[in-house]
Amino acid sequence: MATQSATSRREQTARRISRCAQELAIEHGFDGFTLEELADRAGVSRRTLFNYFPGKEAAVLDSPDCIGQDDLAVFVAGGPDGHLLRDLGHLVVRIHTREEPTHEDWHRIHALFERNPRLITVAKERFEGMVAQVREAIEEREDLPPGHDRARVAVALIVGLFHNAMSTFLLDEDRDFPTDFMAGVDEAIRLLA
């Protein structure tokens, strides 16, 4: 139990630092604030700041390790349901819910990218890295050679379903992303059956 609360405390501190970094980047631009100002805003020492993030870019973009290794292991082993697309859906929901982002968080990210468009490229590179990790997990799970169409198509479907559910989520405060996303996954499974 102590480990869980310590983890929760660590995650809460990391989120607070990241949120403060995003707010400063929105207010002053990415280059318009110092790490000292970030530490002050987040209520931590500069040393503590570096215990959480290696630099400003990492703090602003957060999510250093958004795919949990336990979640990935369950997926590669063929779980949790034994159906590739549905299990990919569960993996995306686990990634999304690890951070428990709110509508406010997503709107802040949108404002961050509007104010700092060059960060879009960095975020896209991080996203592509995560997509590659998921594609490799599919290849391992399905015993496919690297670059196999089945893995690429599965990832493309899930990314499209993610964007569709996220668009709905951002427009309607009453929507629940995991529920809408998994409904989209189920609809895709029916369409492709």
C-alpha positions in Angstrom: 0.0 0.0 0.0 2.8 2.4 0.8 4.3 1.8 -2.6 1.0 2.6 -4.3 0.6 5.9 -2.4 4.3 6.7 -3.1 3.7 6.1 -6.8 0.5 8.1 -6.7 2.4 11.0 -4.9 5.1 10.8 -7.5 2.6 10.7 -10.4 0.7 13.7 -8.9 3.9 15.7 -8.6 4.9 14.9 -12.1 1.5 15.9 -13.4 1.7 19.2 -11.4 5.1 20.0 -12.8 4.0 19.2 -16.3 0.8 21.2 -16.0 2.8 24.2 -14.7 5.3 23.8 -17.6 2.4 23.8 -20.1 0.8 26.9 -18.5 4.1 28.8 -18.6 4.6 27.7 -22.2 1.1 29.0 -23.1 1.7 32.3 -21.2 5.2 33.0 -22.3 6.1 30.7 -25.1 8.4 27.6 -24.8 11.5 29.7 -24.8 10.0 32.4 -22.6 10.4 30.8 -19.2 13.3 29.2 -17.2 13.5 26.0 -15.3 13.8 28.1 -12.1 10.5 29.7 -12.9 9.0 26.3 -13.5 10.3 25.0 -10.2 8.9 28.0 -8.4 5.5 27.7 -10.1 5.3 23.9 -9.3 6.5 24.4 -5.8 9.5 22.2 -6.1 13.3 22.6 -6.1 15.2 22.7 -9.3 16.8 19.4 -8.2 13.4 17.8 -7.7 12.4 19.0 -11.1 15.3 17.1 -12.7 14.4 14.0 -10.7 11.1 14.0 -12.6 12.0 15.3 -16.1 15.4 15.6 -17.9 14.5 19.0 -19.3 11.9 21.6 -20.2 10.7 19.8 -23.3 10.0 16.6 -21.4 8.2 18.5 -18.7 6.0 20.4 -21.2 5.1 17.3 -23.2 4.8 15.0 -20.2 4.0 11.2 -20.5 7.6 9.9 -20.6 6.4 6.3 -20.3 2.8 6.2 -21.3 2.6 2.5 -22.2 2.7 0.4 -19.0 5.0 -2.6 -19.3 2.4 -4.8 -17.5 -0.3 -3.7 -20.0 2.0 -4.4 -22.9 2.8 -7.9 -21.5 -0.9 -8.7 -21.2 -1.5 -7.6 -24.7 1.5 -9.5 -26.2 0.3 -12.6 -24.3 -3.0 -12.4 -26.2 -5.1 -10.7 -23.6 -7.2 -9.4 -22.2 -10.0 -10.7 -24.5 -8.1 -12.7 -27.2 -9.3 -10.5 -30.1 -6.6 -8.3 -31.6 -8.6 -5.1 -32.3 -10.6 -5.3 -29.0 -7.3 -5.9 -27.1 -5.7 -3.0 -28.9 -8.7 -0.9 -27.8 -8.2 -2.0 -24.2 -4.5 -1.1 -24.5 -5.4 2.4 -25.7 -7.9 2.9 -22.9 -5.2 1.8 -20.4 -2.8 4.3 -21.9 -5.4 7.1 -21.9 -6.7 6.4 -18.3 -3.2 6.2 -16.8 -3.1 9.9 -16.9 -6.8 10.4 -16.4 -6.9 13.5 -18.6 -9.9 15.8 -18.3 -11.4 18.0 -21.0 -9.5 20.9 -19.4 -6.2 19.0 -19.9 -6.9 18.4 -23.6 -7.9 22.0 -24.1 -4.7 23.1 -22.4 -2.7 20.8 -24.8 -4.5 22.3 -27.7 -3.6 25.9 -26.5 -0.1 24.7 -25.9 0.3 23.6 -29.5 -1.4 26.8 -30.9 1.1 29.0 -28.9 4.1 26.7 -29.6 3.6 25.0 -33.0 7.1 23.7 -33.1 6.2 21.4 -30.2 3.8 19.6 -32.5 6.7 18.0 -34.4 8.2 16.8 -31.1 4.8 15.4 -29.9 4.3 13.8 -33.3 7.7 12.1 -33.0 6.8 10.8 -29.6 3.5 9.6 -30.8 5.1 7.8 -33.8 7.5 6.1 -31.3 4.6 4.9 -29.3 2.8 3.7 -32.5 6.0 1.8 -33.5 6.1 0.1 -30.0 2.5 -1.0 -30.4 3.1 -2.2 -33.9 6.1 -4.3 -32.7 3.9 -5.7 -29.9 1.3 -6.7 -32.5 4.0 -8.4 -34.5 5.2 -10.3 -31.5 1.7 -11.3 -30.4 0.7 -12.4 -33.8 4.1 -13.9 -34.7 4.4 -11.7 -37.7 7.6 -10.5 -39.5 8.5 -6.8 -39.0 6.4 -4.4 -41.1 3.7 -6.9 -41.8 0.5 -5.4 -43.2 -1.7 -7.0 -40.5 0.1 -5.0 -37.8 0.2 -1.8 -39.8 -3.5 -2.0 -40.7 -4.5 -2.8 -37.1 -2.6 0.3 -35.8 -4.1 2.5 -38.6 -7.6 1.4 -37.6 -7.0 2.0 -33.9 -5.4 5.4 -34.6 -8.4 6.4 -36.7 -10.9 5.2 -34.0 -8.9 7.1 -31.4 -9.1 10.4 -33.4 -12.8 9.9 -34.0 -13.6 9.3 -30.3 -11.3 12.1 -29.2 -13.1 14.6 -31.6 -16.4 13.7 -30.0 -15.0 13.8 -26.5 -13.5 17.3 -27.0 -16.8 18.7 -28.4 -19.1 17.4 -25.7 -18.2 17.7 -22.0 -20.6 14.9 -21.1 -18.9 12.3 -23.3 -16.7 9.5 -21.8 -13.7 8.8 -24.0 -13.1 5.2 -23.0 -16.7 4.3 -23.5 -17.0 6.0 -26.9 -13.6 4.7 -28.0 -14.5 1.1 -27.2 -17.9 1.5 -28.8 -16.0 2.6 -32.0 -13.8 -0.5 -31.7 -16.8 -2.7 -31.4 -18.4 -1.0 -34.4 -15.2 -1.5 -36.5 -15.2 -5.2 -35.5 -18.8 -5.6 -36.7 -18.0 -3.7 -39.9 -15.0 -5.9 -40.7 -16.6 -9.2 -39.8 
